[in-house]
Amino acid sequence: MDDILSLMIPIVGFICLVAIVRAVVDGRLRRRLAETHASEELVRAITEADEANRKQGAQKWGLVLIMLGVALALIDVFELGSQDPGAYGLLLAASGLGLLLHHLLQRREN
């Protein structure tokens, strides 16, 4: 179990780094729009699209993280180690299942 956690720490760090870079780039884009006096319709459309993406992103990552938590619990219950391919398969299957659940929920809303 410790081996799997030590593997996930760099992955989570990379995801955090990507999120920080994206936040900086989005901030610069908004500042640029304000400096160039973009039309109010364009700013409103971008703001609405960002809000929709934020809601969908929270739901998607919430489902994926819940499913990964369930997978880690199952790995602990079945006493799988880092040498067992089933542990990695369980993690990948859980994250895929979380993404599929998000997709089904989005199709239902539309």
Beta strands, then each sheet from edge to edge (+ up, - down):
end
